Amino acid sequence: MDPLRIAILDTGINPAHRQVGPVAGGVRVSWIDGRVRLTGNRRADWGDEIGHGTAVAATVCDSLPPDAFTLLSVRVFGRRADAPPHCLAAGIRWAVENRAAIVNLSAGVPVGSDPEGEAVLRDAWIEAGEAGVMLVSPRSGRGSLLVPGSLASVPGAVGVEAEPQLGYGELARRGKALIASPWARPLPPLPREKNLSGVSFAVAAVTNRVARLRLADRLPAGTVLRDVLLSVVGDGPAAVRTPVG
């Protein structure tokens, strides 16, 4: 069986990091003179200069059998960690074209902030879902709903919210919303509070769970990803939870 291919749209991945699993390659998506440009012939194109994407990848990889999956590094963010929606859309389409089974997107566009950008990103997300790709991204951030994570009707997609009261890797539900821990994978001896954190790591924790369910054949064709995830987690931060490891 071919390894499960997981695309991570972020700041790139450092494949030499001790917590990162196998990386099959990647691409850099840039916005130059009003156009999207893709480059991916060298590791320098899709490598990570600031560490955020690598930390996300470490959470995605946690406890997965190293021979059962491989990562695709889709570098959509630079040092400023922002990108036009057109770049995010191009990264999603590249992941689909390169046979990703799961796409982990660490960002989104606030609803109402950029109608044209929202439409471009929404179309790419819907196309990926209709192609059978499983999609994980933040549902909200800084008090705003985000596109594409708030598009609950997209096949195979799930939006995630962060809950700081959850410990690393823990998932829970709040009504019909899926919530997860915003803490990055522990990196001893660095204290948790000194490590990276945020909704990106909640998304990564959910991607890890999706990968484990997929590898265990618990996500047959036609299943609603969000419903499956909600069925295997507890209610709220005080409930019994399901850790990553």
C-alpha positions as CSV (number, residue, x, y, z in Angstrom):
1,M,0.0,0.0,0.0
2,D,1.3,3.5,-0.9
3,P,2.0,5.8,2.1
4,L,-0.7,8.2,3.1
5,R,0.2,11.6,1.7
6,I,-0.5,14.6,4.0
7,A,0.0,18.1,2.6
8,I,0.8,20.8,5.1
9,L,0.2,24.4,3.9
10,D,2.3,26.6,6.1
11,T,5.8,28.1,6.3
12,G,7.5,25.0,4.9
13,I,9.0,22.0,6.7
14,N,12.5,21.2,7.9
15,P,12.8,17.5,7.1
16,A,15.9,17.1,9.3
17,H,14.0,18.0,12.5
18,R,13.9,15.1,14.9
19,Q,10.1,15.2,15.4
20,V,9.2,15.3,11.7
21,G,8.4,12.2,9.6
22,P,9.3,11.5,6.0
23,V,8.9,14.3,3.5
24,A,8.3,13.4,-0.1
25,G,8.9,16.9,-1.4
26,G,7.1,20.1,-1.8
27,V,6.5,23.4,-3.5
28,R,6.9,27.1,-2.8
29,V,3.9,29.2,-3.7
30,S,4.7,32.9,-4.1
31,W,2.9,36.1,-5.1
32,I,5.0,38.0,-7.6
33,D,3.8,41.0,-9.7
34,G,0.2,40.1,-9.1
35,R,0.5,36.5,-10.1
36,V,1.0,33.1,-8.4
37,R,4.4,31.4,-9.0
38,L,5.2,27.8,-8.1
39,T,8.8,26.7,-7.5
40,G,9.8,23.3,-6.1
41,N,12.9,21.9,-7.7
42,R,15.0,22.3,-4.5
43,R,14.6,21.7,-0.8
44,A,15.4,25.4,-0.3
45,D,12.1,26.2,-2.1
46,W,9.8,24.4,0.3
47,G,12.1,24.4,3.4
48,D,11.1,26.2,6.6
49,E,12.9,29.5,7.6
50,I,11.0,30.3,10.8
51,G,10.0,26.9,12.3
52,H,6.2,27.3,12.4
53,G,5.4,24.8,9.6
54,T,7.9,22.4,11.1
55,A,6.2,22.5,14.5
56,V,2.8,22.0,12.8
57,A,4.3,19.0,10.9
58,A,5.7,17.6,14.2
59,T,2.2,17.5,15.7
60,V,0.7,16.0,12.6
61,C,3.3,13.2,12.7
62,D,3.0,12.4,16.3
63,S,2.6,8.6,16.9
64,L,2.0,7.8,13.2
65,P,3.9,4.8,11.8
66,P,6.8,6.3,9.8
67,D,6.4,3.8,7.0
68,A,2.7,4.5,6.6
69,F,2.7,8.1,5.6
70,T,4.7,10.9,3.9
71,L,4.4,14.7,4.1
72,L,4.2,17.2,1.3
73,S,5.5,20.6,2.2
74,V,3.5,23.4,0.6
75,R,5.2,26.6,1.5
76,V,2.6,29.3,1.2
77,F,3.9,31.7,3.9
78,G,7.2,33.5,4.2
79,R,8.7,35.2,7.2
80,R,5.7,37.4,7.6
81,A,3.4,34.3,7.8
82,D,0.7,35.8,5.6
83,A,-0.3,35.1,2.0
84,P,-2.9,36.2,-0.6
85,P,-5.9,33.8,-0.9
86,H,-4.8,33.1,-4.4
87,C,-1.6,31.5,-3.0
88,L,-3.6,29.4,-0.6
89,A,-5.9,28.2,-3.4
90,A,-2.9,27.4,-5.6
91,G,-1.3,25.4,-2.8
92,I,-4.5,23.4,-2.3
93,R,-4.7,22.6,-6.0
94,W,-1.1,21.6,-6.0
95,A,-1.7,19.2,-3.1
96,V,-4.6,17.6,-4.9
97,E,-2.6,17.2,-8.1
98,N,0.2,15.6,-6.1
99,R,-2.2,13.0,-4.7
100,A,-2.5,14.3,-1.1
101,A,-5.2,12.4,0.8
102,I,-5.3,15.0,3.6
103,V,-4.7,18.8,3.4
104,N,-3.8,20.7,6.6
105,L,-4.2,24.4,6.1
106,S,-3.1,26.6,9.0
107,A,-5.0,29.8,8.0
108,G,-8.1,31.3,6.5
109,V,-9.6,34.6,5.3
110,P,-12.0,36.4,7.7
111,V,-15.6,36.2,6.3
112,G,-16.5,39.5,4.7
113,S,-13.0,40.9,4.5
114,D,-12.1,40.1,0.9
115,P,-15.0,38.8,-1.2
116,E,-12.9,38.0,-4.2
117,G,-10.2,36.2,-2.2
118,E,-12.9,34.3,-0.3
119,A,-14.4,33.1,-3.6
120,V,-11.1,32.0,-5.0
121,L,-10.2,30.1,-1.8
122,R,-13.7,28.6,-1.4
123,D,-13.7,27.2,-5.0
124,A,-10.3,25.5,-4.5
125,W,-11.5,24.0,-1.2
126,I,-14.8,22.7,-2.7
127,E,-12.9,21.2,-5.6
128,A,-10.6,19.4,-3.3
129,G,-13.4,18.1,-1.2
130,E,-15.3,16.9,-4.2
131,A,-12.1,15.1,-5.3
132,G,-12.2,13.0,-2.1
133,V,-9.5,14.9,-0.2
134,M,-9.9,15.3,3.5
135,L,-9.5,18.9,4.5
136,V,-8.7,20.4,7.9
137,S,-8.4,24.2,8.7
138,P,-9.4,26.7,11.4
139,R,-13.1,27.5,11.6
140,S,-12.4,30.9,13.3
141,G,-9.6,33.1,14.5
142,R,-9.5,36.4,16.4
143,G,-13.2,36.5,16.7
144,S,-14.1,36.0,13.1
145,L,-15.3,33.1,11.1
146,L,-12.8,32.0,8.5
147,V,-13.0,30.8,4.9
148,P,-12.6,27.9,4.1
149,G,-12.8,26.4,7.6
150,S,-16.3,27.6,8.3
151,L,-17.7,26.0,5.1
152,A,-19.4,23.1,6.9
153,S,-21.1,21.7,3.8
154,V,-17.9,20.9,1.9
155,P,-17.4,17.1,1.5
156,G,-14.6,15.8,3.6
157,A,-13.8,19.1,5.3
158,V,-13.7,20.0,9.0
159,G,-13.2,23.4,10.7
160,V,-11.4,23.5,14.1
161,E,-11.5,25.9,17.0
162,A,-8.7,26.2,19.7
163,E,-9.4,25.7,23.4
164,P,-6.4,26.6,25.7
165,Q,-7.8,24.6,28.6
166,L,-7.2,21.4,26.6
167,G,-3.8,19.7,27.0
168,Y,-1.5,19.0,24.1
169,G,-3.2,16.8,21.5
170,E,-6.6,16.7,23.2
171,L,-9.8,17.0,21.1
172,A,-13.3,17.7,22.3
173,R,-16.6,19.1,21.1
174,R,-18.7,22.1,22.0
175,G,-22.1,21.5,20.5
176,K,-21.4,20.8,16.8
177,A,-18.0,22.5,16.9
178,L,-14.8,20.6,17.1
179,I,-12.2,22.0,19.4
180,A,-8.6,21.0,20.0
181,S,-5.6,22.0,22.0
182,P,-3.6,25.0,20.7
183,W,-0.3,23.7,22.2
184,A,2.5,22.5,20.0
185,R,4.1,19.1,20.4
186,P,6.4,19.2,23.5
187,L,10.0,19.9,22.8
188,P,11.9,19.1,26.0
189,P,13.4,20.8,27.8
190,L,11.6,23.8,26.5
191,P,8.6,24.7,28.7
192,R,5.2,24.6,27.1
193,E,4.6,28.3,27.4
194,K,7.9,29.0,25.6
195,N,6.9,26.9,22.6
196,L,4.7,27.9,19.7
197,S,1.0,27.8,20.2
198,G,-2.2,28.8,18.4
199,V,-5.1,27.5,16.3
200,S,-2.6,26.1,13.8
201,F,-1.7,23.4,16.3
202,A,-5.4,22.7,17.1
203,V,-5.7,22.1,13.3
204,A,-2.6,19.9,13.3
205,A,-4.0,17.8,16.2
206,V,-7.1,17.1,14.3
207,T,-5.2,16.3,11.1
208,N,-3.2,13.7,13.2
209,R,-6.5,12.2,14.4
210,V,-7.8,12.1,10.8
211,A,-4.6,10.4,9.6
212,R,-4.9,7.8,12.3
213,L,-8.5,7.1,11.5
214,R,-7.7,6.8,7.8
215,L,-4.8,4.4,8.5
216,A,-7.1,2.3,10.7
217,D,-9.7,2.2,7.8
218,R,-12.3,4.0,10.0
219,L,-13.1,6.6,7.4
220,P,-14.8,4.7,4.5
221,A,-15.9,6.5,1.4
222,G,-18.9,8.7,1.8
223,T,-18.5,9.4,5.5
224,V,-18.9,12.9,6.8
225,L,-15.6,13.7,8.4
226,R,-16.9,16.2,11.0
227,D,-19.5,13.7,12.2
228,V,-17.0,11.0,12.6
229,L,-14.7,13.2,14.6
230,L,-17.5,14.5,16.8
231,S,-18.5,10.9,17.5
232,V,-15.1,10.0,19.0
233,V,-14.5,12.9,21.3
234,G,-16.0,14.1,24.6
235,D,-18.0,17.3,25.4
236,G,-16.1,20.4,26.4
237,P,-12.8,20.9,28.2
238,A,-14.0,19.1,31.4
239,A,-15.0,15.9,29.6
240,V,-13.0,12.8,28.9
241,R,-10.8,13.6,25.9
242,T,-8.8,11.8,23.2
243,P,-5.1,12.7,23.1
244,V,-2.9,12.5,20.0
245,G,-0.5,9.9,21.3
